[in-house]
């Protein structure tokens, strides 16, 4: 039995990342692989946190010191690999999925090339699946290009990332829809038949650029926007209460949003601290879903929700145009699952 090291952010309190890890780990185990999961990136900047630094000025400053970040990440990765190898050899590493190739994320931009370098030193082939990312010219772009060229297989979850890898890094990648589109195929028993007696709102905090994208002036205008979108569903005949929640279990922002929606005449309340199974149960009883989180949209489609993305980012605007109808969901799920099968085949014949 081959032992696979699975690297992603499934250890975080982000339900989307947990869903990614659940799909990949369960699928690989059903194909006969021995899977060990480990954090792709951790908050290494926290090593310099102090009680007097309540605004985390020192950790934020450390993020702008690439050599220091690289040093901390390399030490973490080497120590982690040594602990894992103490219990047996690693036959291959799978990095995926999510925005793990995002150069704009200072932790990810440091972590990815170091993972590739340290794994290659140990003759462990690297397989990348279900990822996306962005591009910024400079030193890190050269490091990413070198790292990607050492990988055995690369599969991305959107066409813009495929073009970035091809045009800027001169590396070939294949495209398959996000692995979370395979969630209900991997976990069919989670699909329920509960009454659709709730509307679900999953907001995100916006910055100035996002306000501009949505043509909103401020937070008040954002609350008006959310209320209007939810009210349209009530006027169309779905007179249901609104549940405001988050795919990040530690986030308290939904409580603020629920109060603002209630002040605008909606029957709104907040539910926070949800784990992945609880979130799935909520989707099974949701009629309409208004979400600023892409994986909530992906899961919502699979559980029969009428999904309306908040298009404050390009990927959510693209989601609205590409997946606005559930009529193509079987086709998308098939393509996503085909990506998992191709990964397994590559791992088996390496």
Secondary structure, DSSP 8 states (H G I E B T S, - for coil): --EEEEEESTTSSBHHHHHHHHHHHHHHHHTT-EEEEEES---GGGGG--TT-TT-HHHHHHTT-HHHHHHHHHHHHHHHHHHHHHTS---EEEE-SEEEE-TTSHHHHHHHHHHHHHHHHTT-EEEEEEEEE----SHHHHHHHHHHHT-SEEEESSHHHHHHHHHHH----EE---GGGGHHHHSGGG-------EEEEE-----HHHHHHTT--SHHHHHHHHHHHHHHHHHTT---EEEE--SBTT--HHHHHHHHHHHTT--EEE--S--HHHHHHHHHTEEEEEES-HHHHHHHHHTT-EEEE--SSHHHHHHHHHSS-GGGHHHHHHHHHHHHHHHHHHHHH-
